[in-house]
Amino acid sequence: MPYAWTMTDAEAPGEPGASRVAGTGWELRLWPHRSLPAGGFVAFIAATAAMLALPLLAVLGSPVLWGLLPFLILALGGVWLGITRSNRDGRLCEVLRLLPDRIALSRHDPGRAEPRRWEANPHWVRATIHATGGPVPDYLTLSGGGREVELGAFLAPEERVRLHEELCARLAALR
């Protein structure tokens, strides 16, 4: 699962406007799937370059080599840029803190200086899963504090359903 629950004793320091809270709460960290580690990236690019170079062996020494070479370099560059972009987007992280007096969600987007934040009183927060009508199947939202925010839109549908069950149980225990 690309998320993890941890128990906290108090609010994490360093949050602007955060109040210290006596008691325990929960912290949920969510992140997108990362199927290709850094070592795998190097191996994949090397294997792709080797496979793209294979057809060049047949035309080595002929002018056709110079006609094919730019297209093969463009293909390898496209793969490189695509995987690099995917890795950058994979740095996305959502952190949900469930405390006795408030719930705080912060979303850390790559390329954005400040995280997006949402807070509400846990007594009024409701977790809802939308089977249809959202941008993704089984769309999970939290509503409270006058706003509705999405949670874990990058998770698989079955992961969002499971997270919804866990979140509802923790919200009920917090009240």
C-alpha positions in Angstrom: 0.0 0.0 0.0 1.3 3.4 -0.8 0.2 4.9 2.5 1.1 4.4 6.1 -0.5 5.3 9.5 1.6 6.3 12.5 0.5 7.3 15.9 1.6 10.7 17.1 1.8 12.2 20.6 1.4 15.9 19.6 1.4 18.1 16.6 4.5 18.1 14.6 6.7 21.2 15.1 7.4 23.7 12.4 3.8 24.0 11.0 2.8 27.7 10.8 -0.1 28.4 13.1 0.0 24.9 14.6 -1.1 24.6 18.2 0.4 22.1 20.6 -2.2 19.5 21.5 -2.1 17.2 24.5 -3.0 13.6 23.7 -2.5 11.3 20.8 -3.6 11.3 17.2 -2.8 9.7 13.9 -0.8 10.7 11.0 -1.5 9.3 7.5 1.1 9.7 4.7 0.1 8.9 1.1 2.3 8.8 -1.9 2.0 7.5 -5.5 3.3 4.1 -6.6 7.0 4.1 -7.4 7.6 1.1 -9.6 11.0 2.1 -11.0 13.8 2.9 -8.5 16.9 4.9 -9.5 19.0 1.7 -10.3 16.2 0.4 -12.4 16.1 3.7 -14.3 19.8 3.3 -15.3 19.3 -0.3 -16.3 16.2 0.5 -18.4 17.9 3.3 -20.2 21.0 1.2 -20.9 18.8 -1.7 -22.2 16.7 0.6 -24.3 19.9 2.2 -25.8 21.3 -1.2 -26.6 18.1 -2.4 -28.3 17.9 0.8 -30.3 21.6 0.4 -31.3 21.0 -3.1 -32.6 19.4 -2.1 -36.0 22.3 0.4 -36.5 24.7 -2.5 -36.8 23.1 -3.6 -40.0 23.6 -0.2 -41.6 27.0 0.6 -40.1 29.2 2.3 -42.7 26.4 3.4 -44.9 24.6 6.7 -45.3 21.4 5.2 -44.0 23.0 5.2 -40.5 22.9 9.0 -40.4 19.2 9.0 -41.5 18.2 6.6 -38.7 20.4 7.9 -35.9 18.5 11.1 -35.2 15.2 9.2 -34.8 16.8 6.6 -32.5 18.3 9.4 -30.4 14.9 11.2 -30.3 13.2 7.9 -29.1 15.8 7.4 -26.4 15.5 11.1 -25.3 11.7 10.8 -25.2 11.9 7.7 -22.9 14.4 9.5 -20.7 12.3 12.6 -20.4 9.1 10.6 -19.8 10.6 8.6 -17.0 12.2 11.7 -15.5 8.9 13.5 -15.5 7.2 10.4 -13.9 9.8 10.4 -11.1 9.3 14.1 -10.5 5.6 13.7 -10.3 6.1 10.8 -7.9 7.5 13.1 -5.3 3.9 14.1 -4.5 2.9 13.5 -0.9 -0.2 14.0 1.2 -0.1 14.1 5.0 -3.3 13.9 7.0 -3.1 14.5 10.8 -6.0 13.4 13.0 -5.8 15.1 16.4 -8.5 15.4 19.1 -9.1 19.1 18.3 -8.5 19.3 14.6 -7.8 17.5 11.3 -5.1 18.9 9.1 -4.4 17.8 5.5 -1.3 19.1 3.6 -0.5 18.2 0.0 3.1 18.7 -1.2 3.1 19.0 -4.9 6.4 18.9 -6.9 7.3 22.2 -8.4 5.1 24.1 -5.9 6.9 26.2 -3.3 4.3 25.9 -0.5 2.0 22.9 0.3 -1.7 23.2 0.0 -3.4 23.0 3.4 -6.9 22.2 4.8 -8.1 22.1 8.4 -11.3 21.3 10.1 -12.9 20.3 13.4 -12.9 16.4 13.6 -16.4 16.4 15.0 -17.8 17.8 11.7 -15.5 16.0 9.2 -17.1 13.4 7.0 -15.2 11.0 4.7 -17.2 10.1 1.6 -16.4 7.8 -1.3 -18.0 8.6 -4.6 -18.4 5.4 -6.7 -19.2 7.5 -9.8 -19.1 11.1 -10.8 -15.5 11.9 -9.6 -12.4 12.3 -11.7 -11.4 8.7 -10.8 -13.5 5.7 -9.7 -14.2 5.4 -6.0 -13.2 9.1 -5.4 -12.4 9.7 -1.8 -13.2 13.2 -0.3 -13.2 14.8 3.1 -15.7 17.5 3.9 -15.7 19.9 6.8 -14.8 23.4 7.6 -16.9 24.6 4.6 -14.8 22.8 2.0 -14.5 19.4 0.4 -11.1 18.1 -0.5 -9.8 15.0 -2.3 -7.6 12.4 -0.6 -5.4 9.9 -2.4 -6.7 10.5 -6.0 -3.5 8.8 -7.2 -4.3 5.5 -5.3 -5.9 2.5 -7.0 -9.7 2.3 -6.6 -9.5 -0.7 -4.2 -6.9 1.2 -2.1 -9.2 4.2 -1.8 -12.0 1.9 -0.7 -9.8 0.3 2.0 -8.5 3.7 3.0 -12.0 5.0 3.4 -12.9 2.2 5.8 -9.7 2.8 7.9 -10.3 6.5 7.9 -13.9 6.2 9.0 -12.9 3.9 11.8 -10.2 6.3 13.0 -12.5 9.3 12.8 -15.1 7.4 14.8 -12.5 6.6 17.5 -11.3 10.2 17.6 -14.8 11.6 18.4 
